[in-house]
Amino acid sequence: MRADIKLIFDAQKNNQIAVKLTSVNERKAKLKKLKRAIKASESLIFEALQKDLRKSVFEAAVFEVLFIYSEIDFAIKNLSVWTSPQTVPSNLVNLMTRCRITYEPKGVCLIIAPWNYPFQLLISPLISAIAAGNCCILKPSELAQATSNLVAKLIKETFNENEIAVVEGDATVSTALLSFPFNHIFFTGSTQIGKVVMEAAAKHLTSVTLELGGKSPAIIDEDADLKKAATKIVWGKLANAGQTCIAPDYVLVHESKRDQFIDLMRATIEKAYFNKETINKNDYGKIISDNHFKRLKNLVDDAVKNGAELKIGGNFEESDRTIYPTVLTNVPLDAHIMKEEIFGPLLPVLTYKNITEVIDYVNAHNKPLALYIFGNNKKKIETILNQTSSGGTCVNDVLIHISNPNLSFGGVNTSGIGGSHGFHGFKVFSHERSIMYQSKFMDITKIVYPPYKGKGLILKLLRKLI
C-alpha cells in the first residue's frame, strides 16, 4: 500500500508547479467540472448516505450536497478577488519600495475526512484546495464505506490522479499517508486522532488544519423563548442521529425552567420524529457502527447507574443501530457522558442558579467547537461572549453559523486549529508570500551597510523613524 501511495504522491509532487501555474479561469473550470460530476451522481450519493447512515434524501441534500454546491458557487464568484495580489504600504525605512502579498498554493495536500458527513467533509476542503491551486490526496472514512467507494469513483472519473486522487482503506492507510512529507494536512475528526495527525505532521514541519470537536454547550437564559430554544436544540442535536461535531452536547438551563424546557423538547421530538409511538426511521438516522452504538449505550448505563434520570427515550435497538432521542437530568458531573464528546442522540440537561455558574463551568473545561446562547438580555449575552471562548457561537440558534461562507469555521486549542470555508478555506491551502520590490532610483538601505564608523547621526535618525 505504501508503494502505491508513493507513486501517487510522487506524481503529484512532479505536477505541483504545473497546477500552481493554472489561471483563475482554469481553476474555476475545475470547480465547475466537480459540480457537474456531483450533480450527475446525486442519486448515487443519496443512496450511499442512506446505506451508511440512514440519512433521508432531504437531510442528505441539505447537509451534504446543497452545502457543497453553495461552497463551489461562492468560490467561483470570489476567486478572482481572492487570488489578486494585495498591495501593502511601505514605511520610512524602506521608502520608495513596492510591497505586496500574493497567495500561492502550498503544494501537495492531504485531506482526511470523517464518517459522520462523509461526502461534505471530504469535498468541502477539496474545493478550497482546488481554488488555491493545489494537488490533493483524499482519504475518506472506511466506516462510511458506500460513500467512500462512490467518492473514489467520482474523483477518478473527474480528475487526473497526478492532481487529485482518492486513497481508500482503514487506519493503517491513514498511518501510511501520514508518513509522507505533505505540504499541508487538513484533518477532520476527533481530538485524540487530531493529536496523532499533528505529531506525524511535525516530523516534516507540515502545516495542519485540524477540525476537531468537544463538548459544545447550549446555554438557556431565564428570559429565553423556551419553545424556540427547544425546537432548535432538538433539531441541532438529532440531525444525523446526533453524529455532528457542532451538535449541542449538553444543555445548561435555569433551574426554574428545566421541567418546562424538557416538556417542550418532548413535544418537539414526538412531532418531528414519531408517528404515534413509533419512531419514523425514514427521517431519523442510525449509528455508524456497532462499536459506536455500544459506546453510547455504555454512556447512558453509566450515567443512570450513578444517579442520572431518564426523562425522554432511553430505547436502544441494536438490530439496526437505532438509539431513540434520549434526554437525561441529574447527571453527575463525573459521569463519562460529561467527560467525553457524546456524538449521538443523548442530551444531558444541567441546571444553574446564576449566569456566573455557567461561565465558570464552561471555562473549567476545554474550549468547545461551538457555543450556543439562547436569551433576550443583550447584556447577559455579551457577558457570556466576553468571558468564554469557543470556535464559533450562535445566539438564539444552533448549527447555522456553518452555513455562512463569509464566517471562518474552526475550533480553538483542543477543538481545532485553523479555519475553513470561503476565503478562510482558500487561505488555509495558500501560503501568504510577502514580496518587496526595491526602487531603481532610491535605495536608502545602503545607509546601514558597514563600515559603521561615523554613522552615529544615522543611528539617531533611525531611532526616530522606527
Number of C-alpha atoms within 10 A of each C-alpha: 11 13 9 9 18 14 13 20 26 13 15 26 19 14 17 21 15 13 21 18 13 14 13 19 12 14 22 21 13 18 23 16 14 22 19 14 15 20 15 12 15 16 12 15 24 23 19 24 26 19 16 23 27 25 25 18 17 12 18 25 17 11 17 21 22 14 16 22 19 16 23 23 15 16 27 20 12 13 20 14 12 19 20 12 17 14 13 13 11 14 11 11 12 18 15 18 19 15 17 16 16 17 20 19 29 23 24 27 28 27 22 24 26 20 22 24 21 25 27 19 22 24 22 21 27 28 24 26 29 24 31 31 30 31 30 28 25 24 25 29 26 18 18 22 19 20 27 27 16 17 25 17 13 18 18 14 11 16 14 11 19 21 23 23 24 22 19 18 15 13 11 11 15 17 14 14 23 21 13 18 19 23 21 25 25 25 26 23 21 19 19 11 14 23 14 13 21 19 14 18 21 13 12 14 14 17 18 24 24 30 28 27 29 26 27 28 22 27 30 27 22 19 12 18 15 22 16 15 23 23 18 18 27 24 21 21 25 24 20 28 28 28 22 21 26 28 34 31 31 24 21 22 26 21 13 12 17 20 15 13 19 19 15 18 24 21 13 19 22 16 11 16 19 15 10 9 8 9 17 14 14 12 18 24 27 25 26 23 15 13 10 14 20 14 14 21 19 14 18 25 15 15 25 18 11 14 13 18 16 17 17 19 16 17 12 17 11 13 7 14 18 21 24 23 25 21 21 22 22 17 21 16 11 10 18 17 24 17 12 12 19 26 25 29 29 28 25 25 21 20 19 19 12 13 20 12 13 22 17 12 12 22 15 9 11 16 23 29 28 30 28 24 24 25 18 15 13 9 9 14 17 11 14 19 17 9 12 16 20 23 26 21 22 16 16 19 18 25 22 11 18 19 14 13 18 14 16 19 23 24 25 22 16 21 26 28 19 20 22 26 25 27 23 19 25 27 24 25 32 23 16 17 12 14 14 13 11 16 13 8 8 12 13 15 11 8 12 12 8 8 8 11 6 8 14 10 9 13 14 10 11 13 9 8 10 8
